[in-house]
Structures are given as C-alpha cells and as structure tokens.
Amino acid sequence: MARIFLTGGRQRPSKVLTRDEWNAYEHAVVVEIDTVTGSAECIFEYQSSPERCPAQPSHVFKAASWDGDHLLLCTQTEVVRFDPTTRTVLGTLSHPWMNDVHHVRRIQDRLHVVSTGLDAVLVFGADDATLTDIHSITGHPVWERFDPARDYRRVATTKPHHCHPNYIYADADGRWVTRFEQRDAICIESGQRTDRIAEDPIHDGVPHGEHIWFTVVSGEVVAVDRRTMKVAHRYNLDQIGQEQGHPLGWCRGLLRQDGLTYLAFSRLRPTKLKQNLAWLRRPLGKAPEPKPSRLVAYDLEGGRKTRTWLAETAGISSIFSVLPG
C-alpha cells in the first residue's frame, strides 16, 4: 500500500485546558500518508459556512468513507463530497437535524448520516438531498427528547447523549451502528445487538473476513464474530507494542489490508467529561505527557507492531478515520 488518507481536525491553539470539543477545532483536514516514504501531507482544509454552524463552531472531519472515486466527509453539521485527485469539493449536503455528525456512508444506494447529537441515523434518498428516514439508536422515538422544528446545526452540543452512535456499517442481515455509551453495536432492522465489546468506549466497526473489527479508545482492538455477534478475539495494543503502560492516545480509525491492521491514535485532549478519560489514570496513576497523533501498522495475529507514521506534523491533531488511498 502506498497511500492512506486520514480525516480529522486541527485543534485551536489555546492555554485553556478545559476547551470543549464542540469548539476545539479550527480546521477540518484530510491528510495523505505515503506509507513507503513516510511523508505526511495535508491535502485539504475546510470550514463549514456560518449558517450551518453554532456561534462558536468546531471544524473537524469525523469518520469518512469512499463513494466511488470520491470521499464522503462529514463535519459536525454537513456532508462534503471531495475529489482527492483534483483536491476539489464537488458538493455539500446539510440538514437541520445534523448535529455532531460522526460518520457518513452510502448503503443500499442511500446516504446514511450518523447524527450523534440526536442519537439517530438520517437516511437520504437517491437524489442525495431528500431526507427519507430517521432511525433512533436508543430504542425510543427521536422526538421524545428533541424538537423536529429546531435547527440543531445551530446548537453547540446536545450532550449528554444516551447512546452517542459513532459509526455505521452494513452486514448481510442489515445496517449496524456502534454505540459509544453501551459499548456495543445494534442492528437498525432487527434491534439485535452484539456482545458488550469492551469496558471502555468503542469506535469504528469494520467488516473484514469472518469478523467485525472494533477499536477501543484506550488501546484495544476487538474482533466480533459476524455470525454469533460474540467477541472472538481481543488484541491489547499496549502489550503488542511493548508500550510499558504509557497511554497510546485515543485509538480511533481502523483499516484492515494486506495482512496488516492500520490504526490511528490521536493526541489526548482535555475534556470536561472526566468519565470518558478515566482509563488514562489506570496504568500509571497519573496522566503522562501525551503521544503525538500518528498512524501505526500492526500484525495483530503475529503480535507485533511493524511501523509508525507521524501525522501531527502535517497539521492534524485528532484523527477519526483511516482510509485506503
């Protein structure tokens, strides 16, 4: 593999240690890694227009996906279609019910947008513009908690979330959404759930081979059997990489290819939601100096870390997805 794309955000410079993530990022960015030479280049910077943002916006690309030759990127409040060859924006899509969007993917010829702020998935029609469905990920109607007449793009945050869905994938039996708070994935069609995947929060959900592969933010990869929805394998990245208990950073963004697993790690950022960072204090009793944002290749089955590429030097503070070039 020669190229890998990373999506994420560049954090605003600040001396305020409690900066919230909903106003933490000054630019959404796409970074291209050349896995042969090791170079990292920011190929795209973006900011959403003011009418699609709260008063103090955060500009960040969360989890992206390929759609033919184009990348589907998502900011907090919109979808951006990007051509990485010409490095141009081909179009954007926004809707008042998009808040804290975490992932966009085309499934069954329909755009699926994970609106994390509404604990829901929005589905758009064949024209990629008309909203056709909204699916709650909590088990309760979306409008029990939210107001359909409100423009949630202008709302800085709706936290705390009941589920905090953050990734969608398709399998033979339907569409599945990962849930940060419940530490599982749930099927939109049937309501079936996986095992509880981990004790710490999860991200991703990547079908590959006989398993669905999940990242755990504290530094673990979990493989769930696609047939039984039971946990089949756990991989402790601290042990594999011989990191000696030093927190790796937010582990989020996974690509399985060519016998390797590529994982992204984001520099740890302060947060007011202390419970989400409780795992930091477990290894050493205190939070040490954070490691920079980077991409790491592992041979999980062989139990070894093979190579690391620094990404922060290209201007990306937090990484949300890893995509093949």
WOCOR-V56251 format. One record per helix or strand of 2 or more residues. SS is the DSSP state (h for helix, s for strand). FROM is the first residue (numbers start at 1). TO is the last residue. If there is no record, write none. Layout:
ss,from,to
SS,FROM,TO
SS,FROM,TO
This chain:
ss,from,to
s,3,11
h,21,23
s,25,34
s,40,46
h,50,52
s,65,67
s,70,74
s,78,83
s,88,94
s,101,107
s,110,115
h,116,118
s,120,124
s,131,136
h,142,144
h,152,154
s,165,171
s,174,179
s,184,187
s,202,208
s,211,216
s,220,225
s,231,236
h,237,240
s,250,257
s,260,266
h,274,277
h,280,284
s,294,299
s,304,310
h,312,314
s,318,324
